[in-house]
Amino acid sequence: MLLFCPTCGNILMVEEDTNGLRFSCNTCPYICNINKKISTRTYPHLKEVDHVMGGAAAWENVDSTDAECPACYHKRAYFMQMQTRSADEPMTTFYRCCNQLCSHTWRD
């Protein structure tokens, strides 16, 4: 926490005196003794982050294909393709198991 001089507006410096600590101004003769320690904490508010693949809504209107789930060995899976790397790289195919009890997601 920065404190400013009420006389000239410069930042007050903390210096040690025979009576303890005090705030003093480097520009003018303003001095304020420190009587007690005050501490506060301010935590930044983080903004909400969107899901990279679009969340649950991204899987609503996708097609299914013949693909075996590595978790439950179900024979069908939903799929969608996304460009995850640079434009000259091939698209990445993401799969989600059609079995409602499994819903395992993997990529190929």
Secondary structure, DSSP 8 states (H G I E B T S, - for coil): ---B-TTT--B-EEEEETTEEEEE-SSS--EEE--S---------------TT-GGGGGTT-EEEE---TTT--SEEEEEEE--S-TTS--EEEEEES-TTT--EEE-
